Structure formats: structure tokens, C-alpha cells
Amino acid sequence: MHGYFVVATAAAHVVSFRSTTKHRGLAIALSLAASLVGSSALAQTANGPKPKRDIPDEVAKRRIEMESDSVTKFRSRQLKRATLLVGNSALAQTASLPSAKRDSADEIAKNRTQKEIDPFAKFENLREKGMWLNIPGPADTIDHDKGGVRSALAEVGIGYVGGTVISLVDNQLPNAASATTANQLYMGQNPTFSTVNFMIVTYDLSRFGIPDGQIVVGAEQQYWTWKPGGPDRVGLNTLAYYQTFFDRKLELKMGYLRNVNEFAGTLVGGNAGASVLAPSSNILYQAGMSNNAAPTPALNVKYNFDDHLYDKVSIQRSISPDGQYAQITENPTGLSWSTANAGILLLDEIGYKNKAAPGLPETWLRAGAGFNNSTYKNLQYQQQSRADANSVYYVAADRQLWQSDVQGSAYRGIYGGFSVMYAPPDLNKVSQYYELRLYAKGLFDSRPSDQIAIVATNTVWSNFAVDAALAKGNLVHRDSTAILGTYTAHLAPRDICKCRTGIHQQPDEHYTHAPNGTCSEFVGVYLDILLSPQG
């Protein structure tokens, strides 16, 4: 009984001294002594008859546990006090920092917080993979995640994106020759309106252990007032399978593909929402390259030597050698395996690419070649039978020249680039293409996602095609030079806002809160203003 009494006394001492820092050591010493004495008493009890040992053992066990809990709580309270003192000291040190350093620390903390609560990060893996083209993501859509629909689909591995591209082209130069609708020769000769609408759905296969695995299915509808520009269609946009091998050293994509989004990089800035009309596409279509309106069966393999250097190869069913209009007219749904006179197009592109980072400008260098065994009309000897073995070659480069926000958003700044393309004039109406571009991303702090671009292009027509047109008495030009200026305004929500309606993204320059705690939203669209004097 003596041993148990000492334990109880020691516990009482702990209670009476727990709020007094001065006696902290004494309380701990007493508790240790109590444990030792208790152990001695237990040892003595063990030598007695068994029936008398069981009940005292249980009592001692409970008392020891109570004493241990008291000491633990005491130490925990002291630790919390120490932590509070350290925290107050850190706050005092932060307050004493120079204003510039404190602001920088606040900005870093703000950026980290925004990244942590970014509600759209979970959808990134559901965007289409394998392309150079950057289609706007869920944060830039009108529907966002209304009603949790996008999140519910993402839970089962499904992602989606839809969009519409509307254009109106009209030649306003005083010497522009108008024509009847039936005799219109080019876009803009008469006011030319077009609309292209698409929907793409992805399914995540990595959930089943397939590295980066993804299935992509897309549909497209388009309408043109000048039919040779289109023509009208409703059909397949893409049907693809994608995965990686060997820790992403090798990328595989196959199915009905749009290789214009996989090779060459024809849009200024590489962003589908910030595009300039791309005459360079014409020379690639001539060579048989598939595109959004004319997807064809293809197998693409990309080998990444490291994080920057790559080589990408494609075996693709060519589109019609008679052009885009003939391809879509013959195969509007895009589901047919082939069209008349179409063969195989082999493509190879080698490139070097790195994304912008603090102090590291964005760079993309690429060079490619394509070889097509389709049977083409011979422009040099038009009375003879068709010829084969067409080809196309290109070199392009884009480089960030200046970073306006090195630490915050390294992609912002001024860029420059060029493209050079060539195709044999005896089989292709467009033989040479040259492009110089100067553009800026996020030039203004209040508009960090907008893009401004000035692009100069020169398109050289086949001398054989021009001579044939002259022989028929048609008005012709040897080449066409254009200067294009665009301002792409990003109106979609961007910055994250936490209010009573939940977490969503909002553009800070158009950011207002209503009295009830909700906030305004803008429609997720891009606006291009295009000026293009051409001669």
C-alpha cells in the first residue's frame, strides 16, 4: 500500500505545481521517483499470493497512466507557450524587415497560396496531350465548373473542351476587284464569313497504370459563305490514342490525327486563343498534312533526347493531292480511310524547345521535311499524266527577347521569330513562304494574358502556275506580301477569388464584389483585332 500512496502523492504534487515554471523540474523528478517506487512496490507484490496481486496491479496501472497523462499535458502546454513565443518573435522580425523585402515575401506567399487553392489544376491531366498547340484550358471556358459537372466527370477520368472560331474577311483596298459569289477567287474578295465549332472529349488511361495514357475523341462543324474556303462539313475532328514509354523518353500518338497541330508550329505564340491567320498552313496542306477539318489516319512517334531536344516522326495518310476543298468534298465526315490519288506522307521534325523560366528566355527551334507519294497534277507539263514524289521543307524559330516579369511570370515579355518554307513549284501552287514576327505576351501589368503581334509575310506562287494563268489571260501576281497586326484580348477569368460563392478565377483588372459577397464574371472568350493590308 505504501507504494501506491507515494504514487498518488506524486500526482498531487504535479497538479499543484503544473502552473509554476519554477517548480517544473521538481514535478518531473517527483514523477520519476514515483515511477521507480511504484515499480519497486509492484516487484514486492509479485512475490505474494496471486489472488492478492491482481487487484493492486490494476490500480497501480491506472494511477501510473493518470500520472503520465498529467506530465504529458504539462509538457504540451509548455511547448505551446514556447511555440507562441517563437511565432511572435518571427512576426516581430518580419515587421522589422525593409518594406521592399516584406512586400516580396508577401507576394511569394500570395503566389503559393493561389497555387495551392487553384481549383482548375486537377483538370490539367485531362487536356489533350502530344500537341504544340495550346488550346485554352478549363479556367478560360465559359462554363468553368458550374454545378460541379466538370469535377464529376474528372472523377471518372473524363475531360472536355469546346469552342467556336468566327471570322469575317473583307478586302477594303480601293483597287480590290469585287466579283459575283460564283466567281469569287479568294477570301475577302467579297465579304467572307466563316464559323468553326468543335468539341473534344478526353479519357484518362493513366488511372489504369498506362503512363500518361489518353483517348481523345472530337467532332467539328464548319460553315463558309465562300465554299472553296471550307467547304461546309460536320464530321470527325480527331480520334486518337496517346501514351509514353521509358519515363517519357518516347511518346506515341495514333489514330485520326490533325498533324498541323503536331508539327511546324504555325500560330504566332503557339496559342489557339491568340492566333494570327496562318498563310503558312497552305504550303503544308499542299504537301498533304492533315488538319482540323481533314483528319487522317496517322502514327506519330516522338523521341525526347532530354528535356529540350527532340525528334518527331509521322507516317500519315495524305489528304487529297488536289487540295483541301477536294478532300472535304469527297470525305466530309473524315471517316473514310483515303481519298482519290492520296498516298502516304512521311514527316520528320527535329527541334529544341524550352519554356520560359526566371532568367531563362523561352526558345523553340525546329526544322522539318515531308515526303509524299500521292499522285499530283503536274503544273509544269499540265497535259501529261500525274506525277508523284512531292515534298515540303521548313525551318522556324521563336525566341523570347526580353522578360518583363522575371520572377513573377517569366513568360511575359517580347518575342521574335521567323519561318521559311519551300515546296517544288512543279507540283505545288505555293512554292515559297517567308514570315517575320514580333510579338509581346502580357506587355501591360493590367493585361498579363493579352498578346500583341506584328507579322510580315511573303508568299511566292509557282512560276509554272503563274505562267499558265497568264497564257489564259488572267490577272496574276508572282507573289503576295502582307503585314498583319493583331491585339488578342484575354477576357476569361484568371485570378483566384474566394468569396461566398466559392473559389473561382477572376481577372483582377475587372474585379468587383457585390455587397452580398458575390463577384462579377466575364465571358471566357478571346477577341482578335486584325489589320491586314495586302498586295
C-alpha positions in Angstrom: 0.0 0.0 0.0 2.9 2.4 0.6 4.0 2.3 -2.9 0.5 3.2 -4.2 0.3 6.1 -1.7 3.5 7.6 -2.9 2.3 7.5 -6.5 -0.9 9.3 -5.5 1.1 11.9 -3.6 3.5 12.5 -6.6 0.5 13.0 -8.8 -0.9 15.6 -6.4 2.4 17.4 -6.5 2.3 17.6 -10.2 -1.2 19.1 -10.2 -0.2 21.7 -7.6 2.9 22.8 -9.3 2.0 22.5 -13.0 1.3 26.2 -13.5 4.6 27.2 -11.8 7.5 27.3 -14.1 9.9 27.5 -11.1 8.9 24.0 -9.9 8.8 22.3 -13.3 12.0 20.3 -12.6 10.7 19.2 -9.2 7.5 17.9 -10.7 9.3 15.8 -13.2 11.7 14.5 -10.6 8.8 13.5 -8.3 7.1 11.8 -11.2 10.2 9.8 -12.0 10.6 8.9 -8.3 7.0 7.8 -8.1 7.5 5.5 -11.1 10.6 3.9 -9.5 8.9 3.4 -6.1 5.8 2.1 -7.9 7.9 -0.4 -9.8 9.5 -1.5 -6.5 6.2 -2.0 -4.9 4.9 -3.9 -7.9 8.0 -6.2 -7.6 7.3 -6.8 -3.9 3.7 -7.6 -4.7 4.7 -10.1 -7.3 6.3 -12.2 -4.6 3.0 -12.5 -2.7 0.0 -14.8 -3.4 -1.5 -14.4 -6.8 -5.1 -13.5 -5.8 -3.9 -10.5 -3.8 -1.6 -9.3 -6.7 -4.2 -8.9 -9.5 -6.3 -6.1 -8.0 -3.4 -3.9 -6.7 -1.7 -4.3 -10.1 -4.7 -2.8 -11.9 -4.9 0.1 -9.5 -1.2 0.9 -9.9 -1.6 0.7 -13.7 -4.4 3.2 -13.7 -2.6 5.6 -11.4 0.6 5.4 -13.5 -1.4 6.2 -16.6 -3.1 9.2 -14.9 0.3 10.5 -13.7 1.8 10.1 -17.2 -1.2 11.9 -18.8 -0.7 14.8 -16.4 3.0 15.1 -17.2 2.3 14.9 -21.0 -0.3 17.7 -20.8 2.0 19.8 -18.7 4.9 19.4 -21.2 2.4 20.1 -24.1 1.3 23.4 -22.6 4.9 24.5 -22.1 5.7 23.6 -25.7 2.7 25.6 -27.0 3.9 28.6 -24.9 7.4 28.3 -26.4 6.0 28.0 -29.9 3.8 31.1 -29.4 6.9 33.0 -28.2 8.9 31.9 -31.3 5.9 32.8 -33.6 5.7 36.3 -32.0 9.4 36.7 -32.4 9.2 35.8 -36.1 6.3 38.2 -36.7 8.4 40.9 -35.0 11.3 40.2 -37.2 9.1 40.3 -40.3 7.7 43.6 -39.3 11.2 45.0 -38.9 12.1 44.0 -42.5 12.5 46.7 -45.1 9.3 47.4 -47.0 10.6 46.0 -50.3 11.7 42.7 -48.8 8.5 42.4 -46.8 6.4 43.1 -50.0 8.4 40.4 -51.9 7.8 37.9 -49.1 4.1 38.7 -49.1 4.0 38.3 -52.9 5.7 34.9 -52.7 3.3 33.8 -50.0 0.3 35.0 -52.1 1.5 33.1 -55.2 2.0 29.9 -53.2 -1.5 30.3 -51.7 -3.0 30.8 -55.1 -1.3 27.7 -56.5 -2.4 25.7 -53.5 -6.1 26.6 -54.0 -6.1 26.7 -57.8 -9.4 24.9 -58.5 -8.5 24.1 -62.1 -5.2 22.3 -61.5 -6.9 19.0 -61.2 -8.1 19.2 -64.8 -4.6 19.7 -66.3 -4.0 16.0 -66.9 -7.3 15.8 -68.9 -6.2 18.3 -71.6 -5.2 16.8 -74.9 -1.6 15.6 -75.0 1.0 15.5 -77.7 0.4 18.8 -79.4 2.4 22.0 -79.7 -0.9 23.9 -79.9 -2.1 25.3 -76.6 -5.9 25.1 -76.6 -7.3 27.2 -73.7 -8.0 25.2 -70.6 -11.0 24.9 -68.2 -10.0 28.2 -66.5 -10.6 30.0 -69.8 -14.0 28.5 -70.5 -17.5 30.0 -70.1 -18.8 27.1 -68.1 -15.8 26.6 -65.8 -17.1 24.0 -63.3 -20.7 25.2 -62.9 -22.7 22.8 -60.8 -19.6 20.6 -60.3 -20.2 18.9 -63.7 -16.6 19.2 -64.8 -15.4 17.9 -61.4 -17.8 15.0 -61.5 -16.6 14.0 -65.0 -13.0 14.4 -63.9 -13.6 11.9 -61.1 -14.3 9.2 -63.6 -11.4 10.3 -65.9 -13.3 12.4 -68.5 -12.3 15.9 -69.6 -13.7 18.1 -72.3 -13.3 21.4 -74.2 -15.4 23.1 -76.8 -15.0 26.3 -78.8 -16.1 28.4 -81.7 -14.0 30.4 -84.1 -15.8 33.1 -86.1 -14.2 35.2 -88.8 -15.2 37.9 -91.3 -12.7 38.8 -94.0 -13.2 41.7 -96.4 -10.7 43.4 -98.8 -11.1 47.1 -98.2 -8.3 48.3 -100.5 -9.5 50.7 -103.1 -8.3 48.6 -106.1 -9.9 45.4 -104.7 -11.9 43.8 -107.5 -15.3 42.6 -106.3 -16.9 39.6 -108.0 -20.1 37.6 -108.1 -20.4 34.9 -105.5 -19.9 32.3 -108.2 -16.7 33.9 -109.5 -15.1 34.8 -106.2 -11.4 33.8 -106.3 -10.1 34.4 -102.8 -11.2 35.0 -99.2 -12.2 38.6 -98.8 -12.8 39.4 -102.4 -16.4 39.6 -101.3 -17.1 39.8 -97.5 -16.4 36.2 -96.4 -17.9 34.9 -93.2 -17.0 31.6 -91.5 -17.7 29.8 -88.3 -16.0 26.7 -87.0 -17.3 24.9 -83.9 -15.7 21.9 -82.2 -16.0 19.7 -79.1 -13.2 17.4 -77.8 -13.5 14.8 -75.1 -10.6 13.1 -73.4 -10.4 10.0 -71.2 -7.6 9.4 -68.8 -6.0 5.9 -69.1 -3.2 6.6 -66.6 -5.8 5.6 -63.9 -5.3 2.1 -65.2 -1.5 2.2 -65.0 -0.8 3.3 -68.6 1.9 6.1 -68.5 0.2 9.4 -69.5 -2.4 7.2 -71.3 -5.2 9.1 -73.0 -8.0 8.6 -75.5 -9.2 11.7 -77.5 -12.4 12.0 -79.5 -13.5 15.2 -81.2 -16.2 16.4 -83.6 -16.3 19.6 -85.7 -18.9 21.6 -87.7 -18.0 24.4 -90.0 -19.8 26.8 -92.4 -18.4 29.2 -95.0 -20.1 31.7 -97.3 -17.3 31.2 -99.8 -17.4 27.4 -100.2 -13.8 26.9 -101.5 -12.6 28.4 -98.2 -14.2 25.5 -96.4 -16.4 23.9 -97.6 -19.3 23.2 -95.1 -19.0 20.0 -93.1 -20.0 18.1 -90.0 -17.6 15.3 -89.0 -14.7 13.9 -87.1 -12.1 16.2 -85.6 -9.9 13.6 -84.0 -9.9 10.1 -82.7 -6.6 9.4 -81.0 -4.7 7.2 -78.5 -1.7 8.6 -76.7 0.8 7.2 -74.2 4.5 7.5 -73.2 7.3 4.9 -72.6 10.6 4.8 -70.8 9.9 7.6 -68.3 8.6 9.9 -71.1 11.6 9.4 -73.4 9.2 8.1 -76.1 5.8 9.5 -76.9 3.3 7.6 -79.1 0.1 9.0 -80.7 -2.0 7.3 -83.3 -5.5 7.4 -84.8 -7.2 10.1 -86.9 -4.9 13.0 -86.2 -4.5 16.7 -87.1 -0.8 16.9 -87.8 -0.9 20.7 -88.4 -1.3 20.8 -84.6 1.6 18.4 -84.1 4.3 19.8 -86.4 5.8 23.1 -87.5 4.1 25.5 -85.1 2.2 27.7 -87.4 0.4 30.0 -85.0 2.1 33.1 -83.5 2.8 32.4 -79.8 1.5 28.8 -80.1 -1.8 29.7 -78.6 -5.1 28.8 -80.2 -6.8 31.7 -78.4 -4.1 34.2 -79.6 -3.7 33.3 -83.2 -2.9 35.2 -86.4 -4.2 33.9 -89.7 -1.6 31.5 -90.8 -0.9 31.5 -94.6 1.9 29.1 -93.9 -0.7 26.4 -93.5 -1.4 26.5 -97.2 2.0 25.1 -98.1 1.7 22.3 -95.5 -1.8 21.4 -96.7 -0.5 21.1 -100.3 2.1 18.6 -99.0 -0.8 16.5 -97.6 -0.6 17.4 -93.9 -3.8 16.6 -92.0 -5.7 19.3 -90.1 -8.7 20.1 -88.0 -11.2 20.0 -91.0 -9.4 17.0 -92.6 -8.1 14.5 -90.0 -6.5 11.4 -91.5 -5.0 8.1 -90.1 -1.5 8.6 -88.7 1.1 7.2 -86.4 3.3 9.8 -84.6 6.4 8.9 -82.6 8.4 11.4 -80.7 11.8 10.7 -79.1 13.0 13.1 -76.4 16.8 13.1 -76.1 16.5 15.3 -73.0 14.1 17.9 -71.6 14.7 20.1 -74.7 16.0 18.3 -77.7 13.6 16.0 -79.6 12.9 14.2 -82.9 9.3 13.6 -84.1 8.3 11.3 -86.9 4.9 10.6 -88.5 3.5 8.1 -91.0 0.3 9.7 -92.2 -2.3 9.1 -94.8 -2.1 12.1 -97.0 -5.1 14.4 -97.7 -6.1 14.8 -101.3 -3.3 16.0 -103.6 -6.0 18.1 -105.3 -6.3 20.3 -102.2 -8.3 20.9 -99.1 -11.6 21.6 -100.9 -11.4 18.3 -102.8 -10.5 16.4 -99.6 -13.5 17.7 -97.6 -15.9 17.5 -100.6 -15.1 13.8 -101.1 -14.8 12.9 -97.4 -16.8 15.5 -95.3 -17.1 13.3 -92.2 -13.4 12.5 -92.2 -14.1 8.8 -91.5 -13.0 7.4 -94.9 -9.6 5.8 -94.8 -8.4 7.6 -98.0 -9.4 9.8 -100.9 -8.7 9.6 -104.6 -5.0 9.8 -105.6 -3.9 10.1 -101.9 -0.9 8.2 -100.8 1.4 8.3 -97.7 3.1 11.3 -96.2 6.2 10.8 -94.2 7.1 13.7 -91.8 10.2 14.3 -89.7 10.9 17.3 -87.4 13.8 17.8 -85.1 13.7 20.6 -82.6 14.9 22.3 -79.4 12.4 23.7 -77.0 12.4 25.2 -73.5 9.8 27.0 -71.6 10.3 30.4 -70.0 11.8 30.4 -66.5 13.3 33.2 -64.4 16.4 34.3 -66.3 15.9 31.7 -69.0 14.1 33.0 -72.1 11.7 30.8 -74.0 13.1 29.2 -77.1 11.8 27.0 -79.8 13.9 26.0 -82.8 12.6 23.4 -85.3 13.3 22.1 -88.8 11.3 19.6 -90.7 10.7 17.8 -94.0 7.8 15.9 -95.6 7.8 13.4 -98.5 4.5 12.4 -100.2 4.0 9.6 -102.7 0.5 10.8 -103.7 -0.1 11.5 -107.4 -0.2 15.2 -108.1 -1.2 17.3 -111.1 2.0 18.3 -112.9 1.9 22.2 -113.2 4.9 22.3 -115.5 3.5 19.8 -118.0 -0.2 20.0 -117.5 -1.1 17.9 -120.5 0.9 14.9 -119.1 -0.2 12.4 -116.5 0.1 13.0 -112.8 3.4 13.0 -111.0 4.4 11.7 -107.6 7.2 12.3 -105.0 6.1 15.6 -103.7 7.9 17.2 -100.8 8.0 20.2 -98.4 10.7 21.7 -96.2 10.6 24.2 -93.3 12.7 26.0 -90.7 11.3 28.1 -87.9 12.5 29.7 -84.8 10.9 31.7 -81.9 12.9 33.3 -79.1 11.9 35.4 -76.1 14.0 38.6 -76.4 13.1 40.3 -73.1 11.4 39.2 -69.9 9.2 41.9 -68.3 8.4 40.0 -65.1 11.4 37.7 -64.5 10.4 36.4 -61.0 6.7 36.6 -61.2 5.6 35.4 -64.7 8.7 34.6 -66.8 6.6 34.1 -70.0 5.7 37.8 -70.1 7.9 39.8 -72.5 8.8 40.5 -76.1 9.4 37.7 -78.7 10.8 37.5 -82.2 10.6 34.7 -84.8 10.7 33.7 -88.4 9.6 30.8 -90.7 10.9 29.7 -94.1 9.1 27.0 -96.1 9.7 25.6 -99.6 7.8 23.1 -101.9 8.7 22.2 -105.5 6.9 24.6 -107.9 6.1 21.9 -110.5 3.7 20.2 -108.0 2.6 23.0 -105.7 0.9 26.3 -106.4 2.5 27.9 -103.3 6.3 27.3 -103.7 7.9 29.6 -101.1 6.7 31.2 -97.8 8.6 33.7 -95.6 7.4 35.1 -92.3 8.9 37.5 -89.8 7.1 38.1 -86.5 7.5 40.3 -83.5 5.0 39.8 -80.6 4.6 40.5 -76.9 2.9 38.5 -74.2 1.5 40.3 -71.2 3.1 43.6 -72.1 0.9 45.5 -69.7 0.7 44.7 -66.0 -3.1 45.2 -66.1 -3.4 42.8 -69.0 -0.9 39.9 -68.2 -2.5 37.4 -70.7 -3.0 39.6 -73.7 -0.9 39.3 -76.9 0.1 41.9 -79.4 1.7 40.7 -82.7 3.0 42.3 -85.9 3.7 39.7 -88.7 5.1 40.3 -92.2 4.6 37.5 -94.7 5.7 36.9 -98.3 4.1 34.1 -100.3 5.7 33.2 -103.7 3.5 31.4 -106.2 4.7 28.6 -108.5 6.2 30.2 -111.6 4.6 27.3 -113.7 1.1 28.1 -112.3 1.6 31.8 -112.9 2.7 31.3 -116.5 -0.2 29.0 -117.2 -2.6 31.7 -115.8 -1.0 34.4 -117.9 -1.4 32.2 -121.0 -5.2 32.1 -120.3 -5.3 36.0 -120.0 -5.9 36.0 -116.2 -4.7 38.8 -113.8 -1.9 37.3 -111.8 0.9 38.2 -109.3 4.2 36.4 -108.8 4.0 36.8 -105.0 1.8 38.3 -102.3 3.1 40.4 -99.4 1.1 41.2 -96.3 1.6 42.9 -92.9 -0.7 41.7 -90.2 -1.3 43.4 -86.8 -3.4 41.8 -84.0 -4.3 42.5 -80.5 -5.6 39.5 -78.7 -7.6 40.4 -75.6 -8.0 37.7 -72.9 -11.4 38.2 -71.3 -11.6 34.9 -69.4 -11.3 34.9 -65.6 -7.7 34.4 -64.4 -7.0 35.3 -60.8 -8.4 33.2 -57.9 -11.1 34.7 -55.8 -12.6 33.4 -52.5 -16.0 34.7 -51.7 -19.4 33.5 -50.6 -20.0 31.9 -54.0 -16.9 29.7 -53.6 -13.4 29.6 -55.2 -13.1 30.6 -58.8 -10.9 32.7 -61.1 -11.4 36.3 -61.9 -9.5 39.0 -63.9 -8.1 41.4 -61.3 -8.5 44.4 -63.6 -12.2 43.7 -63.9 -12.8 42.5 -60.4 -15.7 43.8 -58.3 -17.5 42.4 -55.3 -21.2 43.0 -54.7 -22.5 43.8 -51.2 -23.7 40.3 -50.7 -20.2 38.9 -51.2 -20.5 37.6 -54.7 -18.4 38.8 -57.6 -18.8 39.6 -61.2 -17.6 37.3 -64.0 -16.6 37.8 -67.6 -17.3 35.6 -70.6 -14.4 33.2 -71.4 -13.6 34.3 -75.0 -10.7 35.7 -76.9 -11.0 38.7 -79.1 -8.7 39.3 -82.1 -8.5 42.6 -83.8 -6.8 42.1 -87.2 -5.4 44.6 -89.6 -4.0 43.2 -92.8 -3.1 45.4 -95.8 -2.1 43.1 -98.6 -0.9 43.4 -102.2 
